[in-house]
Amino acid sequence: MNSNLIVIRIADVQRLTTLRRSTIYKKLKTDPTFPRPIPLSDSTARGAPIGFVLGEVIQWIESRISKREVR
């Protein structure tokens, strides 16, 4: 299955990135390279369900790996 068609919840993003929920929300505000969430309902209320595209999360992780210092 195409990872660009799989939507995951924030708990999955936490597991994949090892970032805490609060850090993920900070990155959404400060890091333009971090994957953008997609709304899972029409609600605009705080706490409305959101998801992330698995392929974008994997791509972001891969970009972080490529930035590490190679010795």
C-alpha positions in Angstrom: 0.0 0.0 0.0 1.2 3.5 -0.8 2.3 5.3 2.4 1.1 8.6 0.9 -2.4 7.3 1.2 -2.2 6.2 4.8 -3.4 8.6 7.5 -2.0 8.1 11.0 -3.0 9.8 14.2 -0.7 11.9 16.4 0.0 9.0 18.8 1.5 7.2 15.8 3.6 10.3 14.9 4.8 10.3 18.5 5.9 6.7 18.3 7.6 7.1 14.9 9.5 10.3 15.7 9.9 9.8 19.5 8.8 13.4 20.0 6.3 14.3 22.7 2.9 15.7 21.7 3.8 19.2 22.9 7.0 19.1 20.8 5.1 18.1 17.7 2.7 21.1 18.2 5.8 23.4 18.7 7.3 22.0 15.5 4.1 22.7 13.6 4.5 26.3 14.6 8.2 26.7 14.1 9.5 24.1 11.6 8.2 24.5 8.0 9.6 21.1 7.1 7.5 19.2 9.6 4.6 17.4 8.1 1.3 19.4 8.2 -1.7 17.8 9.8 -4.9 17.1 7.9 -8.3 17.6 9.5 -10.3 14.4 10.1 -13.6 16.3 10.6 -15.2 19.5 9.6 -14.8 20.9 13.2 -12.5 23.8 13.7 -12.7 23.6 17.5 -9.6 23.1 19.5 -9.0 19.4 20.0 -10.7 18.5 16.7 -9.2 15.2 15.3 -6.2 15.5 13.0 -4.1 13.0 11.1 -0.8 13.0 9.3 0.2 11.4 6.0 2.5 8.5 6.9 4.7 9.0 3.8 5.3 12.7 4.8 6.3 11.7 8.3 8.7 9.0 7.0 10.2 11.6 4.6 10.7 14.0 7.5 12.4 11.4 9.6 14.7 10.4 6.6 15.6 14.1 6.2 16.6 14.3 9.8 18.7 11.2 9.4 20.5 12.7 6.4 21.4 15.8 8.4 23.3 13.9 11.1 27.0 14.4 11.3 28.9 11.5 9.7 32.2 10.7 11.3 
